[in-house]
Every structure is written in structure tokens, then in C-alpha cells.
């Protein structure tokens, strides 16, 4: 039960990561690898503010820090015309130094003995610590879904969606494509950094290595969610991110609690889940062709 | 009064090895307001390059383009597309396939004065789009909330046309916009094109490879030939053109 609730709560927080990945990979249609760096950046910024006693201001600055990382990648992509994947890797690599700098040169900052937002809100709410944490996580996920759905209904949001859908058309209908790409990646990385910050609060420390593999984790959530919800509206997309993220945590929890896998197998499991999910269309194609060929063999008999 | 005035337009591309490939070699073109000009020419005559230069996808090496007294030679593409509408050959090119018809139209509608944080689609706008689509008589108004990719090629082109003209552009560029359609649909789309160009008194340039269309529609016909305008027919001269006559002109060049 504890494991189940824990997975639910982690899944809710990680849904922000999935939303960020969804916005770059699905809405903007650009593979953005900044995620790994901006996730840790959010962690670092958040811990600095929490340690200084300002957890709520930390939320704001984690968002801003992520958005800044997004701007860098977007500028590399648009103004300097560096291929999106490489642009993301460059920002991510550069961020490693920035993250260490933010954390004062140490690769690990603990939040022991200081109050994170979870502690502060749990003190107000008349529930147990774990239940309060779930309530806070649900609220955060809900607020983000609402904000994203509203944002993508504005002209700015619609332009971002159009650019991901047909960039040529976007240019011909007088959109400042570069500008909207920058905004899109800002929103995406802002969400990812906030997710990192919240995870730091949740686990009680920030660690330089936490970001590695986050892209695959987020992508796994997006893909799993899409298996449940097929509709491609933004609302459906955001809900599928939350759902996918929670299911992904359940799968991991199940895999680990059955003791088939050691805890350190998480990253490999994530990679395998994403690989399988991405391979489904190809497998479907092979099977269809196989069926067609089999029919031909029967005719020969 | 000239709506579009192109002077001495030149464009060459550098090929590997530094050889210059001259596409446009000093093209001059003057179009009056409300003129509907059809453009003929061989592959490689520079028709598409001309359109790309006018719409700003690429910049010219020499010469100038003036649209309605404004020099747009070096204006960025997204700025000039505020008043230049363009319909492409491929039905999917001018629209966003996964967005709904209404969303596509909202994007086009907001072209001239986009306020970023306003709602993209309001009830009033949807009503306007419904009416605009109803005018095309193709039953498109019922598809307002379907994704663009569910429409047929002809329907796509009609929506693209409505999108380009919902705020009347100063110049409408039609880039072989019926070439990918079946003959029956092509006729429907051409007639609809004629209708909106006439009703809106639009200034339009249309590339086509269909000699009959080139004669039938528009009030002036130009033939491009290796980077300049080779022939220019208007008024009576154009009315007297025949498909055979045009075909001979094509062959003469070879």
C-alpha cells in the first residue's frame, strides 16, 4: 500500500516532466535533449532556495531557470541553425557546470532539517504527511494541466502547435517561427525544471546525477499514456501524460518489489519499456507483411 | 496604379565548384490592382523562384520588388506574408494537418494582427468561418471541427484559398494549386478561385501548366522563358489565344 501510494505520488510529480517532453517532442515536434540538464538545474535552484528558507520562491525560480535553459537551446536551434539534437546536447553539457555552480561546487545538497513545500503544506493540512504529499502533487498536476490547456488555446499556443505540425505553412502565414519555438521550449523546459525541483523536495536532496536518463523516463510516460488515450488534443495529451507517468511508476514499483530486478535496474528497464513502445509500429508492419506473404504461400499449395 | 512592380530581378544559386546557376536574369513585371495574371513556362524557367522571391522564402541577388508602394525586397518572410497569400501545389503544404479546420482558419485570420494572449478561437470567429466556408458550396462548414488531414485534396485547397483571402491580401500567389487534383475537382477549385478573385477584386498571380486554364482564367497571360518574361498577352490578344498557338510557342523555344 505504501509502495502504491508512493508510486502514485511520484507519478503525479513526474507528470510535469512528461508534459514538458510532450510539448517538445509531440507539440513542437523537436527532439529536445535539454531535459536532462534542465531537470537537474531545477533541482539545484530549488534546493538553494529551500535551504535559504524560501521554498515557494524556489518554485518560481526553478521555472525561470528551466525556461532560460530552454531559451539557450532554442536560440542554438533557430538562430545558429544547429540541429535540434545537438543543440540540446550542447546545452545539457554546459548546464552540468552551471548546476555544480548553483549547488556551490558540491555534487550533492541535502534538505535534511529544512522545510520543503511538502513539509510546509503538510503542517497546514489536517492529514498525515504522505496523504498531504499526494494532495499537493494532485494539485500541482491539475494546475499545470489547466494552465497548459488554456495556454494552447491562445493565439500564441495555437501558433506553436501549427509550427510543430507544418513549419512551412507557419512561415507562410506570417508567424515568427523562431520566436514561437523559443516560447515553446521555454514552457517545456520550465515544466521539466519545476519537476526536478519538486523531486528534490520529495527525496530530500539534490544530486548531480539525478538528471541522467530523465529524457527516457519522460518519453516512457508520454508513450505509455498515449497507449491509453488516443486523441491528440492538448487536453487529452496532458491527461495522458499524467496517466502514463503514474502507470510507469507502477510498472517500476511492480518490477522492483517482485525482486526480479535490483533497484539499480531502473534505467535499463526504462530504456527497454521505451524501446518496446517505439518498436510497436515496426512490429505491426512486419506482422502485416508476414500475413500477406503467408496468404501467397497458401495460394501456392 | 501599379500594385506590384518588379524591376530587374535577378537570382542565381551557387552550385558546388563555384559555378553559378542563373535562374532569373533581370525580370521586369508590372501588375495593376485587380489584375489576374496566369503564368506559363517550362520547368526551370524560374516560375517557382519568382514566387519564392515575391513571398520572401529566398532573397534576390539584384533588382527590387515593390508591392503597393512598399519596397519588400528585403522584408522578412513572416512580415510580408501579412499581405501576401499563397496557395501551394500540394494540398497538405498550406495547412496544418493535425489542427482542425477552424484552428487553421484562426491562424490565417490572425495573420495581420495577432494578439498572442487572446483566445485563438472565439464563438464569433467560428461563426464567421462557418459563413465563409458555406459560400464555397462544398459542405465544408460541417467539417469545421475535423482535423485538416481528414479533408480531401480539393477540400484542402478550397480551405487554403479561404484562409488566404479571409483578410483580402494585396497579392494572391497561386502555385499550381490545382495540379495535384483530379480533373473534376480541379475545375471546381478553379471556378471557386475565379469567383473569389473576382468578388474580392484581388490582384493574383497563378502558375499553371494547364494551357486551357491559362487561357480561360485571368485577364493577362505571361510566359516565362529562361529567367525573363518571354511573352505577355492581355486584353483582346489573350482572348484570341488558342491552346495550339501556345503549344507552338512552347515548341519554338526548344
Contacts between the chains, C-beta under 8 A, distances in Angstrom:
chain1	res1	chain2	res2	distance
A	153	B	119	5.9
A	153	B	120	6.1
A	153	B	121	7.3
A	154	B	116	6.6
A	154	B	117	5.3
A	154	B	118	6.4
A	154	B	119	6.2
A	154	B	120	6.0
A	155	B	106	7.7
A	155	B	110	5.4
A	155	B	114	5.3
A	155	B	115	6.2
A	155	B	116	5.3
A	155	B	117	7.4
A	155	B	118	5.7
A	155	B	119	7.7
A	155	B	120	4.8
A	156	B	116	4.0
A	156	B	117	6.4
A	157	B	120	7.2
A	158	B	99	7.5
A	158	B	103	6.0
A	158	B	106	6.3
A	158	B	107	6.2
A	158	B	120	4.0
A	158	B	121	7.9
A	159	B	107	6.8
A	159	B	114	7.5
A	159	B	116	8.0
A	161	B	96	7.4
A	161	B	98	7.9
A	161	B	99	6.2
A	161	B	103	7.7
A	162	B	96	4.5
A	162	B	99	6.1
A	162	B	103	7.8
A	162	B	104	7.8
A	162	B	107	5.4
A	165	B	96	3.8
A	165	B	97	6.2
A	165	B	98	4.9
A	165	B	99	5.9
A	166	B	92	7.5
A	166	B	93	7.5
A	166	B	95	6.8
A	166	B	96	4.5
A	166	B	97	6.6
A	168	B	93	6.1
A	169	B	93	6.7
A	169	B	94	5.6
A	169	B	95	5.9
A	169	B	96	5.7
A	170	B	96	7.5
A	170	B	107	7.8
A	171	B	57	7.7
A	171	B	77	5.6
A	171	B	78	6.3
A	171	B	81	7.3
A	172	B	55	6.9
A	172	B	77	7.6
A	172	B	81	5.5
A	172	B	86	5.4
A	172	B	88	7.9
A	172	B	94	6.7
A	173	B	81	6.2
A	173	B	107	5.5
A	173	B	108	5.4
A	173	B	111	5.4
A	173	B	163	7.5
A	174	B	78	4.9
A	174	B	79	7.0
A	174	B	80	7.9
A	174	B	81	3.9
A	174	B	82	4.8
A	174	B	111	4.7
A	174	B	112	7.7
A	174	B	114	7.9
A	175	B	78	5.9
A	175	B	107	7.6
A	175	B	114	7.9
A	176	B	78	5.3
A	177	B	78	7.0
A	232	B	98	6.3
